[in-house]
């Protein structure tokens, strides 16, 4: 008798489409990190990323409950790793793959993308700050200055233009 084995992916092993793939340049780091954390928290694995879920220890000799708890934690750690690898660029995955825990991988990714400065840049684009306000005010002043110069320029040449357009051809 021939039996078939069907492997299905659990819903806890995939992220929703609302979590974007992290751009290698980090341009979408701000929205990626928020949506990624929200989705992983819903699945119950965020403790593996922030280090609050630690591997349970075993006594000597280990009890069945301790072994089961450790096995479940390891399974959850593998699921968390799978969730992380789904949404990061291949090059980033290769840089963090040698790290053994999800927490260490996540910390390396956060450091890499925060160092790129992409989070700060995106944050300033979406949230008003004093620097953004000052930059906007400077742009407005420059624009008004250029318009004033343009108007002044036309005032000096306007009589010449009027003279040329109203001349009669003999």
Buried (B, 14 or more C-beta within 10 A) or exposed (E): EEEEEEEEEEEBBBBEEEBEEBEEEBBBBBBBBEBBBEBBEEBEBBBBBBEEBEEBEEEEEEEEEBEEBBEEBEEBBEBBBBBBBBBBBEEBBEBBEEBEBBBEBBBBBBEBBBEBEBBEEBEBEEEEEEEEEEEEEEEEEEEEEEEEEEEEEEEEEEEEEEEEEEEEEE
